[in-house]
Amino acid sequence: MILIQVILILAFAAIFLVALRSRSAHSVNAWKKIAFAVLMVVLVIAVLAPSMVGVVAQAIGVGRGTDLVLYLVSVTFAFYVVNQYLHAQEARNQLHQLARRIAIIEAQERYGMERLTVLASTRTTPAPGTTAEQPETLPPHA
């Protein structure tokens, strides 16, 4: 075994251990962990037997092993980018929901619960024979 193979295998093992032991790894789906483990095993096999990559590439019609590795890295990177985008969208949606809840709570504390419920109840139609009162408007900034 040459030095670069040892370095690469140790790097893959370190990446795998750090990824699985991180605090956020507990919320990752099992299939993503399995796919990551399979990827790490394939990488170690590719480092230990580079000629096997060429044989696999020929078998699936790619041509060269380096092209196959490039395609796999491209697909993996695209998966990572889409996954990060979806996580960012989810976090953004949660942030918006929290901001709305905080705004409602602050409005209730600032203007009082009765005032907010009175405004909501004045939107209904008045009883026959009574005049409709105009709802009190809240100031834009207090």
C-alpha positions as CSV (number, residue, x, y, z in Angstrom):
1,M,0.0,0.0,0.0
2,I,1.4,3.4,-1.0
3,L,1.3,6.5,1.2
4,I,-1.6,8.3,-0.6
5,Q,-3.8,5.2,-0.1
6,V,-3.2,5.3,3.6
7,I,-3.9,9.0,3.8
8,L,-7.1,8.8,1.8
9,I,-8.4,5.9,3.8
10,L,-7.7,7.6,7.1
11,A,-9.4,10.8,5.7
12,F,-12.5,8.9,4.7
13,A,-12.7,7.2,8.0
14,A,-12.3,10.5,9.9
15,I,-15.0,12.1,7.7
16,F,-17.3,9.2,8.3
17,L,-16.8,9.2,12.1
18,V,-17.2,13.0,12.4
19,A,-20.4,12.9,10.3
20,L,-22.0,10.1,12.3
21,R,-21.0,11.5,15.7
22,S,-22.1,15.1,15.2
23,R,-25.1,16.3,17.1
24,S,-27.1,17.0,14.0
25,A,-26.6,13.4,12.8
26,H,-29.3,12.2,15.1
27,S,-32.0,13.9,13.0
28,V,-30.7,12.5,9.7
29,N,-32.8,9.9,8.0
30,A,-31.5,6.3,8.2
31,W,-31.4,5.9,4.4
32,K,-29.1,9.0,4.1
33,K,-26.7,7.4,6.7
34,I,-26.8,4.1,4.8
35,A,-26.1,5.8,1.5
36,F,-23.2,7.7,3.1
37,A,-21.8,4.5,4.5
38,V,-22.0,2.8,1.1
39,L,-20.3,5.8,-0.5
40,M,-17.5,5.6,2.0
41,V,-17.0,1.8,1.4
42,V,-17.0,2.4,-2.4
43,L,-14.4,5.1,-2.0
44,V,-12.2,2.9,0.1
45,I,-12.5,0.1,-2.4
46,A,-11.7,2.5,-5.2
47,V,-8.6,3.7,-3.4
48,L,-7.4,0.2,-2.6
49,A,-8.1,-1.3,-6.1
50,P,-8.2,1.6,-8.7
51,S,-8.2,-1.0,-11.5
52,M,-11.6,-2.2,-10.3
53,V,-13.0,1.3,-11.0
54,G,-11.9,1.0,-14.6
55,V,-13.5,-2.5,-14.9
56,V,-16.8,-1.2,-13.5
57,A,-16.7,1.8,-15.8
58,Q,-16.2,-0.5,-18.8
59,A,-19.0,-2.7,-17.7
60,I,-21.5,0.1,-17.5
61,G,-20.2,1.8,-20.7
62,V,-18.5,4.9,-19.3
63,G,-15.1,4.3,-20.8
64,R,-12.6,5.3,-18.2
65,G,-12.6,4.9,-14.4
66,T,-11.8,8.5,-13.9
67,D,-14.9,9.6,-15.8
68,L,-17.0,7.3,-13.7
69,V,-15.6,8.8,-10.6
70,L,-16.3,12.3,-11.9
71,Y,-19.9,11.4,-12.7
72,L,-20.4,10.0,-9.3
73,V,-18.9,13.0,-7.6
74,S,-21.2,15.2,-9.7
75,V,-24.3,13.3,-8.7
76,T,-23.3,13.3,-5.1
77,F,-22.6,17.1,-5.2
78,A,-26.0,17.7,-6.8
79,F,-27.7,15.7,-4.1
80,Y,-25.9,17.7,-1.5
81,V,-26.9,21.0,-3.0
82,V,-30.5,20.0,-3.3
83,N,-30.6,18.6,0.2
84,Q,-29.1,21.8,1.6
85,Y,-31.5,24.0,-0.3
86,L,-34.5,22.0,1.1
87,H,-33.2,22.3,4.6
88,A,-32.7,26.0,4.2
89,Q,-36.3,26.4,2.9
90,E,-37.6,24.4,5.9
91,A,-35.6,26.6,8.3
92,R,-36.8,29.8,6.5
93,N,-40.5,28.6,6.9
94,Q,-40.0,27.8,10.6
95,L,-38.5,31.2,11.1
96,H,-41.4,32.9,9.4
97,Q,-43.9,31.0,11.6
98,L,-42.0,31.9,14.8
99,A,-41.8,35.6,13.8
100,R,-45.6,35.6,13.2
101,R,-46.2,33.9,16.6
102,I,-43.9,36.4,18.4
103,A,-45.7,39.3,16.6
104,I,-49.1,38.1,17.8
105,I,-47.9,37.6,21.4
106,E,-46.3,41.1,21.4
107,A,-49.5,42.6,20.0
108,Q,-51.5,40.9,22.7
109,E,-49.2,42.1,25.4
110,R,-49.0,45.6,24.1
111,Y,-52.7,46.2,23.3
112,G,-54.3,43.8,25.6
113,M,-56.2,40.6,24.9
114,E,-59.6,42.3,25.2
115,R,-58.8,44.9,22.6
116,L,-57.7,42.3,20.1
117,T,-60.8,40.2,20.7
118,V,-63.1,43.3,20.5
119,L,-61.7,44.1,17.1
120,A,-62.3,40.6,15.9
121,S,-65.9,40.6,17.2
122,T,-66.7,44.0,15.6
123,R,-66.2,42.5,12.2
124,T,-69.4,40.6,12.4
125,T,-72.6,42.2,11.2
126,P,-74.5,44.3,13.8
127,A,-77.9,43.2,15.1
128,P,-80.9,44.6,13.4
129,G,-81.9,48.0,14.7
130,T,-78.4,48.9,16.1
131,T,-75.8,51.0,14.5
132,A,-72.4,49.5,13.6
133,E,-69.5,51.0,15.5
134,Q,-66.3,51.6,13.7
135,P,-63.6,49.3,15.0
136,E,-60.8,51.1,16.7
137,T,-57.7,51.1,14.6
138,L,-54.3,50.2,16.1
139,P,-51.5,52.7,15.7
140,P,-48.8,51.5,13.2
141,H,-46.0,51.9,15.8
142,A,-46.3,52.4,19.5
